[in-house]
Structures are given as C-alpha cells and as structure tokens.
Amino acid sequence: MYARLNFSKAMLTAAKMKDIRGHLIYINDLGPDSLVIDLGANEALFSKEMHALCGCRCIVIEPNVHLFEQINEDYISKFNYAITATDGPVEFYISNNKEASSIIKDFEDRWGTKEKQTIEGLSFATLKSKLNIRKTIEVLKIDIEGAELDLIESLHSSDVQNVKQISIEFHDWLDKALHDKTVRAIKKLVSLGFDAYTSDPAHDWPVEMLFLNRDLVQLQPKSKFFLSIFRNVTFLKY
C-alpha cells in the first residue's frame, strides 16, 4: 500500500521479476503445477492475477468472512482462518478500510473498527498439516497487517524448507515502533536460508520484500546479475 516498485518494467523483466498487486515475485519457472499460498488474501486479487499469469493452483486464507464469501473462483481453494504465531481462537478486528483489518487491535484503530469477529487462528505449521500440504510451495505471499512479525518469529526451518519464495508486505511504515522488530524478522528469514530483495533498495525501511530460498531457487547468471540490484537492503550485511 505504501511503497511500490521504483524500477522500470524493463529492469524487472531482465531480472525475471514482476510486480503482482504490489508484491515482488520471481516468475521464472512458474506454471500450472505451481502452488501459491496467499495469506491475507482480501478479495484474492493477487491469486487471481497469479493464476492469469501462470495458471497456478492457489490456496487463499482470508479471515474477514465478508471478503471470504466473495471469493468464488473454481481454481482457488479458500479457507476462513487467521494466520497466527500459535493455534487458538483470536479476535479479528474488521476495519473501515477493507485493506487494513487485523488481529492487532491497535493496528487498525487509525481507520476505525467496523466490527469484531472471533476466528480460528492457525500457525503456519498447523495450516500446512491441516491442509495436507506436502509439495513444494512455489510462492508464499504474506500480507496480514502487522501480524507478519509474530508469524515470522514463530517459524522454524522445517516450516519453510519447502517454500521457494516468500513475498511480504511489512507495516512498520504505519508504526515506527515496529521497525526494530521488522528488521529482526527480515534477519530471521535470512537465517532460515533465504536471500532478501527489496523493490526500493535505497530505502532504509523496505516495505515490499521478496525472499528466495537459496537451496530451492537456482538463478540463471543473467537473473542473478539483475537481481543483485534488488538485493541491496541497507541494514542487512551480506
């Protein structure tokens, strides 16, 4: 919502990357057999565009029941859960801004709360087990309005070892007090075997970020060269 890609489409194409609804995605090798998991799907516009791009299978998780009920595409498997650090029911605050509903009460207070729901919260590991997800996850998109920080903190290497790429929107631009925790979350993903890329490498507080699994994503030399431009995350030391 805040930062969008500052590079030309030609640069993105050269790096084999694409901006999908504001999320940076490495599109090389994506196809009909690819599995995309969309955490915080909203109206599933990201998944719809991913399917249009590569014909992939999409699993969407959306806690807002009103938005969830509007997702009816036959190529999308949808589930009405909140993704959390631990399992158990959580309060979900539906914002007047349909892109800002969250399990974090203070997060969406700036727009006002329309209503509150109690919803089943699942950790990522439990979600994978519950849905029997065993195959490689080509793309994991995370846009869960501030709850991404506790989710990342809770992850173990076994949770993401079969995930090729993770595209995340961070939200410390909304609350600067979250910045240090955001940096720790980014470094945690790097420690779990991912390389970090940002659409705005000169920015000290990247918002849209892409993480590529070093063991699962084999970059071609040309892609590696152009992707290096997106890898200059100022507060990370490589």
C-alpha positions in Angstrom: 0.0 0.0 0.0 2.9 2.4 0.8 5.9 1.6 -1.4 5.7 0.4 -4.9 8.3 -0.6 -7.4 10.7 2.2 -8.4 12.4 0.2 -11.2 11.4 0.2 -14.8 9.4 -2.7 -16.2 12.5 -3.4 -18.4 14.6 -3.9 -15.3 12.0 -6.2 -13.7 11.7 -8.2 -16.9 15.5 -8.6 -17.1 15.5 -9.9 -13.5 12.6 -12.2 -14.4 10.5 -10.4 -11.7 7.1 -9.0 -11.8 5.0 -6.7 -9.6 1.8 -8.6 -8.8 -0.6 -6.4 -6.9 2.3 -4.6 -5.2 4.2 -7.9 -4.4 7.6 -8.7 -5.9 7.6 -12.1 -7.5 10.3 -14.1 -9.2 8.3 -15.5 -12.1 10.9 -17.8 -13.6 9.7 -21.5 -13.8 6.2 -20.7 -12.5 3.5 -22.7 -14.3 0.2 -24.7 -13.9 1.9 -27.1 -11.5 3.0 -24.3 -9.2 1.3 -23.9 -5.8 0.7 -20.4 -4.5 -0.4 -19.8 -0.9 -2.0 -16.4 -0.3 -2.1 -15.4 3.4 -4.3 -12.4 3.9 -6.0 -12.7 0.5 -8.5 -9.9 0.9 -10.5 -10.2 -2.3 -7.9 -12.7 -3.7 -6.8 -10.2 -6.4 -3.2 -11.4 -6.0 -4.1 -15.0 -6.5 -6.4 -14.2 -9.5 -3.5 -12.4 -11.2 -1.1 -15.2 -10.4 -3.5 -17.7 -11.9 -3.9 -15.5 -15.0 -0.1 -15.2 -15.3 0.9 -18.8 -15.0 -2.2 -21.0 -14.4 -1.1 -21.9 -10.9 -3.1 -23.6 -8.2 -4.0 -21.1 -5.5 -4.8 -21.6 -1.8 -6.1 -18.4 -0.1 -6.5 -17.7 3.6 -8.8 -14.8 4.5 -10.1 -14.1 8.0 -12.6 -11.4 7.0 -15.8 -13.5 6.4 -17.4 -10.8 4.3 -14.4 -10.8 1.9 -14.0 -14.6 2.1 -17.6 -15.1 0.9 -16.9 -13.1 -2.2 -14.1 -15.4 -3.4 -15.8 -17.9 -5.8 -13.2 -18.8 -8.5 -13.1 -22.6 -9.1 -9.2 -22.5 -9.3 -9.0 -21.1 -5.8 -9.2 -23.2 -2.6 -10.3 -20.8 0.1 -10.2 -21.1 3.9 -11.6 -18.7 6.6 -8.7 -18.7 9.1 -6.4 -16.1 10.7 -2.7 -17.0 10.4 -1.1 -16.5 13.8 2.0 -17.4 15.8 0.2 -20.0 17.8 -3.0 -22.0 17.4 -6.3 -20.9 19.0 -9.2 -18.5 18.6 -8.4 -14.9 18.1 -10.3 -11.6 17.9 -10.3 -10.2 14.4 -11.0 -6.5 14.0 -12.7 -5.6 10.8 -11.6 -2.1 9.7 -13.5 0.6 7.9 -10.6 0.3 5.5 -11.1 -3.1 3.8 -7.3 -3.5 3.3 -6.5 -2.9 7.0 -8.4 -5.4 9.1 -6.2 -7.2 11.6 -5.9 -9.4 14.7 -3.9 -6.5 16.1 -6.4 -4.0 17.7 -4.1 -1.0 17.7 -3.1 -1.6 14.1 -6.3 -0.6 12.5 -7.6 1.9 15.1 -6.5 4.7 12.8 -9.3 3.8 10.4 -11.9 2.7 12.9 -13.3 -0.7 13.7 -16.5 -1.7 11.9 -17.0 -4.9 13.8 -15.2 -7.7 15.7 -15.2 -11.4 15.0 -13.8 -14.4 16.8 -12.0 -16.7 14.3 -9.8 -19.8 14.4 -6.1 -18.9 14.4 -3.6 -21.3 13.0 0.2 -21.3 12.9 1.7 -21.8 9.5 2.9 -25.3 10.5 -0.7 -26.2 11.6 -2.1 -24.8 8.4 0.2 -27.0 6.3 -0.7 -30.0 8.3 -4.4 -29.3 8.3 -4.5 -28.8 4.5 -2.0 -31.7 4.0 0.4 -29.5 2.1 3.4 -31.7 1.3 4.5 -30.5 -2.1 6.8 -27.5 -2.8 5.2 -24.2 -2.3 6.4 -22.0 -5.2 5.1 -18.7 -3.7 4.0 -17.8 -0.2 2.5 -14.3 -0.1 2.1 -12.7 3.3 0.0 -9.6 3.8 -1.5 -9.9 7.3 -1.5 -6.3 8.5 1.2 -6.3 11.2 0.8 -9.9 12.3 3.6 -11.0 10.0 6.2 -10.1 12.6 4.9 -12.6 15.3 4.3 -15.2 12.5 7.9 -14.9 11.3 9.3 -15.0 14.8 7.4 -18.3 15.3 8.8 -20.0 12.2 11.2 -23.0 12.3 13.3 -24.1 9.4 11.1 -27.1 8.9 8.1 -24.8 8.3 9.7 -23.1 5.3 12.2 -25.6 3.9 9.7 -26.5 1.1 8.9 -22.8 0.3 10.7 -21.4 -2.8 9.9 -17.8 -2.3 8.1 -15.6 0.2 6.7 -12.2 -0.8 5.8 -10.0 2.2 4.4 -6.6 2.9 5.8 -5.2 6.1 4.0 -2.5 8.1 6.5 -0.6 10.2 5.8 2.4 8.0 2.5 2.7 9.8 4.1 2.3 13.2 7.7 3.2 13.5 7.9 1.4 16.8 7.7 -1.8 14.8 10.9 -1.1 12.8 13.4 -2.9 15.0 11.1 -6.0 15.2 10.7 -5.8 11.4 14.5 -5.8 11.0 14.7 -8.9 13.3 12.0 -10.6 11.2 13.9 -10.0 8.0 17.1 -11.3 9.5 15.3 -14.3 10.8 14.2 -15.3 7.3 17.7 -14.8 6.1 18.9 -17.1 8.8 16.4 -19.7 7.7 18.0 -19.9 4.3 16.5 -17.0 2.2 18.1 -14.2 0.3 16.3 -10.8 0.8 15.3 -8.5 -2.0 13.5 -5.2 -2.0 11.8 -3.1 -4.6 13.4 0.0 -3.1 17.0 -0.9 -2.1 17.9 2.7 -1.3 15.1 2.8 1.3 16.1 2.2 4.9 12.7 0.7 5.7 11.7 -1.7 2.9 8.0 -2.4 2.7 7.5 -4.9 -0.1 10.2 -7.6 0.1 10.9 -10.9 -1.6 12.8 -13.8 -0.1 14.2 -16.5 -2.3 15.2 -19.9 -0.8 18.9 -20.4 -1.5 18.6 -24.2 -1.7 15.5 -24.4 -3.9 15.8 -21.4 -6.3 18.6 -21.8 -8.9 19.2 -18.5 -10.5 20.4 -18.2 -14.1 23.5 -15.9 -14.4 21.5 -13.1 -16.1 18.8 -13.2 -13.4 21.4 -13.3 -10.7 23.1 -10.2 -12.1 19.9 -8.1 -12.3 18.5 -9.4 -9.0 21.7 -8.2 -7.3 20.3 -4.7 -7.8 17.3 -5.6 -5.7 19.4 -7.2 -3.0 20.9 -4.1 -1.5 18.9 -4.0 1.7 20.7 -1.3 3.6 20.5 -2.7 7.1 21.5 -6.3 6.1 25.1 -7.4 5.9 25.9 -10.0 3.2 
